[in-house]
Amino acid sequence: MIRVYQAAHGGMVFHETLTKRQKSVRTRVLALAVIVAVAGSTGVIQRFSNAHAEAAVLGLGSQR
Protein backbone atom coordinates (compact mmCIF):
# COMPACT_ATOMS: atom_id res chain seq x y z
CA MET A 1 0.00 0.00 0.00
CA ILE A 2 1.36 3.40 -0.93
CA ARG A 3 0.47 6.44 1.15
CA VAL A 4 0.99 10.00 0.04
CA TYR A 5 1.35 13.00 2.31
CA GLN A 6 2.66 16.50 2.11
CA ALA A 7 6.05 17.04 3.71
CA ALA A 8 7.25 20.11 5.59
CA HIS A 9 9.09 21.34 2.51
CA GLY A 10 5.78 21.42 0.63
CA GLY A 11 6.42 18.53 -1.74
CA MET A 12 4.57 15.25 -1.93
CA VAL A 13 6.09 12.23 -0.20
CA PHE A 14 5.24 8.70 -1.24
CA HIS A 15 5.61 6.16 1.53
CA GLU A 16 5.03 2.43 1.07
CA THR A 17 3.41 0.73 4.05
CA LEU A 18 2.79 -2.93 4.72
CA THR A 19 -0.55 -4.48 3.91
CA LYS A 20 -2.59 -6.11 6.64
CA ARG A 21 -1.50 -9.53 5.41
CA GLN A 22 2.18 -8.55 5.40
CA LYS A 23 1.87 -7.23 8.97
CA SER A 24 0.20 -10.47 10.04
CA VAL A 25 2.91 -12.60 8.43
CA ARG A 26 5.66 -10.47 9.98
CA THR A 27 4.08 -10.78 13.42
CA ARG A 28 3.73 -14.55 13.12
CA VAL A 29 7.30 -15.01 11.92
CA LEU A 30 8.59 -12.87 14.78
CA ALA A 31 6.52 -14.87 17.29
CA LEU A 32 7.87 -18.13 15.86
CA ALA A 33 11.43 -16.81 16.06
CA VAL A 34 10.93 -15.87 19.72
CA ILE A 35 9.51 -19.31 20.51
CA VAL A 36 12.46 -21.03 18.81
CA ALA A 37 14.96 -18.80 20.63
CA VAL A 38 13.37 -19.46 24.03
CA ALA A 39 13.18 -23.20 23.38
CA GLY A 40 16.82 -23.25 22.28
CA SER A 41 18.07 -21.34 25.30
CA THR A 42 15.98 -23.54 27.60
CA GLY A 43 17.54 -26.61 26.03
CA VAL A 44 21.06 -25.25 26.51
CA ILE A 45 20.39 -24.35 30.14
CA GLN A 46 18.85 -27.77 30.78
CA ARG A 47 21.86 -29.47 29.17
CA PHE A 48 24.29 -27.56 31.40
CA SER A 49 22.15 -28.28 34.44
CA ASN A 50 22.08 -31.99 33.68
CA ALA A 51 25.83 -32.07 33.07
CA HIS A 52 26.44 -30.27 36.37
CA ALA A 53 24.15 -32.64 38.27
CA GLU A 54 25.79 -35.65 36.62
CA ALA A 55 29.25 -34.38 37.56
CA ALA A 56 28.13 -33.86 41.15
CA VAL A 57 26.78 -37.41 41.36
CA LEU A 58 30.02 -38.83 39.98
CA GLY A 59 32.08 -36.68 42.34
CA LEU A 60 33.69 -34.69 39.54
CA GLY A 61 32.54 -31.35 40.89
CA SER A 62 34.63 -28.97 42.91
CA GLN A 63 35.77 -30.32 46.27
CA ARG A 64 34.93 -28.19 49.30
SULSULRA-V229813 format. One line per field, one symbol per residue. ss: DSSP state (H for helix, E for strand, L for the rest). phi: phi as a letter, one per 30 degrees, with the letter a starting at -180 (. if undefined). psi: psi as a letter, one per 20 degrees, with the letter a starting at -180 (. if undefined). Layout:
ss: ???
phi: ???
psi: ???
This chain:
ss: LEEEEELLLLLEEEEELLLHHHHHHHHHHHHHHHHHHHHHHHHHHHHHHHHHHHHHHHLLLLLL
phi: .ccbbcdddjddbcbdcdddddddddddddddddddddddddddddddddddddddddicdddc
psi: ppqprprhiirqpppprqrhghgggggggggggggggggghgggghghgghghghhhikiapp.
